Amino acid sequence: MDIHAVLKSLPHRFPFLLVDRVLEVEPGKHIRALKNVTINEPFFPGHFPNHPVMPGVLIVEALAQAAAILSFETLGTTPDADSVYYLCGVDNTRFKKPVMAGDQLILEVELLRHSRGIWKYQARARVDGGVVAETELLCAVRPT
């Protein structure tokens, strides 16, 4: 999926859209997506001025956005004005290495289970093949 397909698959927009491309998706199973981390990101001037590091919470958000695309692809639908995709829980989160300007963040999300509108995922972010963050995500699609 290129950026145009990503924009159809997520309600997020700049500066909060954190998925640039989907490299691979198997509905009901897993997704691999890409976030190009550029020096122009709006958070870098304050985090940190002399050592630009992507905030960990935004890495988790990028993983959650990839999970949302996987959910919508699994359901065979797209987001609409009548529903919201919520991040409900984050468990066992670990940050292994800082993500810097110029890195390509590979977002890997595996669907563990889906029941009554609640989705559970195992998620991992990589840079240059090495794991920089991992977490378990709990998400839900709810009416507005």
Secondary structure, 3 states (H helix, E strand, C coil): CCHHHHHHHCCCCCCCCCCCEEEEEECCCEEEEEEECCCCCCCCCCCCCCCCECCHHHHHHHHHHHHHHHHHHHHCCCCCCCEEEEEEEEEEEEECCCCECCCEEEEEEEEEEEECCEEEEEEEEEECCEEEEEEEEEEEEEEC
